Amino acid sequence: MQFATRGLLLCVALASAVHPTPRDIIMSSLPMKNDDSGEHIDIDWFDRDLTGHLHRNIMEHETESRGACEHFHCAAPKGKGLDASGFNSYPMASVPSIDFPNHFAERDVIYVSKKPLFSAAECENVIRMAEEEGHGLPSTKSGKYQIGKAWIKEMPGVLNWFNGALSNHLFPTLSKLFPDLLPDASKLRAHSVAILKYNASHPQTDVHVDDALFAFTIALSHDSSFEGGGTYFEHLGKVIDMPQGHATFRPGAVRHAGSAVSSGVRYVVGGFIAVQNKVEHVRRLNERGNKILLSEPKEKDLLQAERLFWWGLMLNNNCSLCHQNLGDTYLRLDQPADAEAALRKQLTLLPRDSDAYYALGNALRGQEREADALEAYESAISISPRDYESHIGRAGCLSKLGRPLDEIEAYRSALAIKPDDVSVHACMHASLSCCMHASLSLLSPMHALPSSCCCLSFTRVHAFSVSALAR
């Protein structure tokens, strides 16, 4: 009987090795612990909701990997690629990677080529084909801005060129730059690849992260064809330029922006890279929660989003987007103190994130801490002077703090950015009206201050004339 039991256990073990269980599949896809144990992060295997989402991540990843091969090169590369000696490199610093953070810690991870990977004639031909096949690269929303954009998979001539670029240059180079994470270049999968067009009317993008493990940019335009441009890296606090034919490789989690083009036209190729055998669990959990926030969620939906963000943080406690979206979720659940805690963790990771400071201001106002909220909005504005929403938040704080003249100046700053916002004009004129009534009430006790007036504290108003207020 003892031998029969041992034989049965051996058969089960062998069957598991040949036909892995769902638990085995999920476990093998999880990130490693942040230590030298060589073990995967453990999870609550009794949480069927969690394991269901992790399994969904694996299935979606496999489907997207197969889909990428319908358009883009998916095989061993033909070219040898460049190693790190062919690049100027920059650190990721305190900017955390969303997935596989151990592979990006304490090393340079942003690579900008020293020499062109593509010739000037090649780049000009790609621009010509993109304009013809991409119907002029129509205007597309990118955050707060508009840029020209056309998907490479929908442009046959450009696609043929790009697949050669993947095989000869991009895939073998990326594998050499990150050999510990990408030892096999045949596992790389390109997706979401586009030709982007910047000009004075479509000048830039917001600071953002890319929805991928890796991202790349290829400069197609000659420097003489535009002014401005380049890629702004938030944690470096500067713009890095690329001459024509040069390329940049970086982790997708690096916060960056397309810097403003003031004149001329600038074309670039921008795209993302996934890895066939590397599931980005944290990114997918965060994105799934974020989709809930972008819908019209009810309370039960928000609670599900909260779980998704917490699961992302369980796998990577330094997932900055998870902290920020968790803060947003708590704001919507009317839990401003919890929102503040999440957003302060986000700002510990990314101290120059103006969006996080704006959200923190909202969380503090939800706790009636107007002075602290004012400081948060002003931090956002110091980082991003054209942050319209932070100027509006600042005006609201100043109103509550009884500083009407500063409130009016805050509205004027907002209107300098969006001069056609009728609601802000109405708020500013209401404040002006209140201040004028206050001035008259100081001159004549018979002139009562309207009960609807929002400016109820006027410690400095007598020092200013009505004409100064109305300029």
HELIX and SHEET records of a PDB file:
HELIX    1   1 GLN A    2  VAL A   18  1                                  17    
HELIX    2   2 PRO A   22  SER A   29  1                                   8    
HELIX    3   3 ARG A   48  ALA A   68  1                                  21    
HELIX    4   4 ALA A   84  GLY A   86  5                                   3    
HELIX    5   5 PRO A  101  HIS A  103  5                                   3    
HELIX    6   6 ALA A  120  GLU A  133  1                                  14    
HELIX    7   7 ILE A  152  GLU A  154  5                                   3    
HELIX    8   8 PRO A  156  ALA A  165  1                                  10    
HELIX    9   9 LEU A  166  LEU A  170  3                                   5    
HELIX   10  10 PHE A  171  LEU A  177  1                                   7    
HELIX   11  11 ALA A  185  LYS A  187  5                                   3    
HELIX   12  12 ASP A  223  SER A  225  5                                   3    
HELIX   13  13 HIS A  281  LEU A  294  1                                  14    
HELIX   14  14 GLU A  299  LEU A  315  1                                  17    
HELIX   15  15 SER A  320  ARG A  332  1                                  13    
HELIX   16  16 PRO A  336  LEU A  349  1                                  14    
HELIX   17  17 SER A  354  ARG A  365  1                                  12    
HELIX   18  18 GLU A  370  ILE A  383  1                                  14    
HELIX   19  19 TYR A  388  LYS A  400  1                                  13    
HELIX   20  20 PRO A  404  ILE A  417  1                                  14    
HELIX   21  21 VAL A  422  LEU A  443  1                                  22    
HELIX   22  22 VAL A  461  ALA A  463  5                                   3    
HELIX   23  23 VAL A  466  LEU A  469  1                                   4    
SHEET    1   A 8 PHE A  87  PRO A  91  0                                        
SHEET    2   A 8 ASP A 108  SER A 113 -1                                        
SHEET    3   A 8 ALA A 247  PRO A 251 -1                                        
SHEET    4   A 8 PHE A 214  ALA A 219 -1                                        
SHEET    5   A 8 ARG A 266  VAL A 275 -1                                        
SHEET    6   A 8 LEU A 188  TYR A 198 -1                                        
SHEET    7   A 8 TYR A 145  TRP A 151 -1                                        
SHEET    8   A 8 SER A 139  SER A 142 -1                                        
SHEET    1   B 2 PHE A 226  GLY A 228  0                                        
SHEET    2   B 2 VAL A 261  GLY A 264 -1                                        
SHEET    1   C 3 LYS A 238  ILE A 240  0                                        
SHEET    2   C 3 THR A 231  PHE A 233 -1                                        
SHEET    3   C 3 HIS A 256  GLY A 258 -1                                        
END                                                                             
